[in-house]
């Protein structure tokens, strides 16, 4: 396995040590790994100075950013695993809405938190398994499979409640999944920390994470050393869908209810956060911590632009520009 990963990650031709080319390659490597963190601090400093009299650089505002970005961060962790295998999941936003609605209806019927949570996660499990099975065994590109699933799940979410919102009145659920806090620290900050830490450790320090990278880096080489790449791809799609269900729970807990529109605009933000964070669109490379930084960057931008008084149209333009820049950088690294 170690030899496989070494072959996958090494460039096809290495420059002699100490040459200008080798120094340039080393700088490129460093820039690729740390540019998201440089951008994070640059944006933070820009808004902290520019909005110093408007409350941007305060704990309460940072908690506001975390509350908004936590579902994005949770979905981004799953997307890192999927993209690292060379696949993509376009259905995450629709899974958010359906999972939240299922949890809300179960809670309204039973008022049992565990049943509501289990029902929501089961939605993600089933959808993820369908996405995975069709992708790897029918050999249909995940782009097409999850695009079709996106439409199916959106239809189910709309028909499940006839477009009505479903309130969540269970105080325990609402506290643990969005509205609670430990003093000034939101419970959503805790959820962010837990999901990112577990995802990072699984991605970087487990055999499963190494198989994810090997599958996306060179599937044929991974198959040749006994890695069941079909199972790896399917499991990544299942993980992505279940984390989208988790995001749905966090939306429902924060908003004290669920609606079919939850998560419908999150897909591009999730992809932008992941790609900005250093995950390749073509597989074989990713970063959970980078995805966290990318998610917070998107949240800071939206928050700062709102405080500055920029219109919704302006925010959409800024977000789209960031996505284009991130994709261009990813394509340039692919050609390098």
Rosetta blueprint (number, residue, H / E / L):
1 X L
2 X H
3 X H
4 X H
5 X H
6 X H
7 X H
8 X H
9 X H
10 X L
11 X L
12 X L
13 X L
14 X L
15 X L
16 X L
17 X L
18 X L
19 X L
20 X H
21 X H
22 X H
23 X H
24 X H
25 X H
26 X H
27 X H
28 X H
29 X H
30 X H
31 X H
32 X H
33 X H
34 X H
35 X H
36 X H
37 X H
38 X H
39 X H
40 X H
41 X H
42 X H
43 X H
44 X H
45 X H
46 X H
47 X H
48 X H
49 X H
50 X H
51 X L
52 X L
53 X L
54 X L
55 X L
56 X L
57 X L
58 X L
59 X H
60 X H
61 X H
62 X H
63 X H
64 X H
65 X H
66 X H
67 X H
68 X H
69 X H
70 X H
71 X H
72 X H
73 X H
74 X H
75 X H
76 X H
77 X H
78 X H
79 X H
80 X H
81 X H
82 X H
83 X H
84 X H
85 X L
86 X L
87 X L
88 X L
89 X L
90 X L
91 X L
92 X H
93 X H
94 X H
95 X H
96 X H
97 X H
98 X H
99 X H
100 X H
101 X H
102 X H
103 X H
104 X H
105 X H
106 X H
107 X H
108 X H
109 X H
110 X H
111 X L
112 X L
113 X H
114 X H
115 X H
116 X H
117 X H
118 X H
119 X H
120 X H
121 X H
122 X H
123 X H
124 X H
125 X H
126 X H
127 X H
128 X H
129 X H
130 X H
131 X H
132 X H
133 X H
134 X H
135 X H
136 X H
137 X H
138 X L
139 X L
140 X L
141 X L
142 X H
143 X H
144 X H
145 X H
146 X H
147 X H
148 X H
149 X H
150 X H
151 X H
152 X H
153 X H
154 X H
155 X H
156 X H
157 X H
158 X H
159 X H
160 X H
161 X L
162 X L
163 X L
164 X L
165 X L
166 X E
167 X E
168 X L
169 X L
170 X L
171 X H
172 X H
173 X H
174 X H
175 X H
176 X H
177 X H
178 X H
179 X H
180 X L
181 X E
182 X E
183 X L
184 X L
185 X E
186 X E
187 X H
188 X H
189 X H
190 X H
191 X H
192 X H
193 X H
194 X H
195 X H
196 X H
197 X H
198 X H
199 X H
200 X H
201 X H
202 X H
203 X H
204 X H
205 X H
206 X L
207 X H
208 X H
209 X H
210 X H
211 X H
212 X H
213 X H
214 X H
215 X H
216 X H
217 X H
218 X L
219 X H
220 X H
221 X H
222 X H
223 X H
224 X H
225 X L
226 X L
227 X L
228 X L
229 X H
230 X H
231 X H
232 X H
233 X H
234 X H
235 X H
236 X H
237 X H
238 X H
239 X H
240 X H
241 X H
242 X H
243 X H
244 X H
245 X H
246 X H
247 X H
248 X H
249 X H
250 X H
251 X H
252 X H
253 X H
254 X H
255 X H
256 X L
257 X E
258 X E
259 X L
260 X L
261 X L
262 X L
263 X L
264 X L
265 X L
266 X H
267 X H
268 X H
269 X H
270 X H
271 X H
272 X H
273 X H
274 X H
275 X H
276 X H
277 X L
278 X L
279 X L
280 X L
281 X L
282 X L
283 X L
284 X L
285 X L
286 X L
287 X L
288 X H
289 X H
290 X H
291 X H
292 X H
293 X H
294 X H
295 X H
296 X H
297 X H
298 X H
299 X H
300 X H
301 X H
302 X H
303 X H
304 X H
305 X H
306 X H
307 X H
308 X H
309 X L
310 X L
311 X L
312 X H
313 X H
314 X H
315 X H
316 X H
317 X H
318 X H
319 X H
320 X H
321 X H
322 X H
323 X H
324 X H
325 X H
326 X H
327 X H
328 X H
329 X H
330 X H
331 X H
332 X H
333 X H
334 X H
335 X H
336 X L
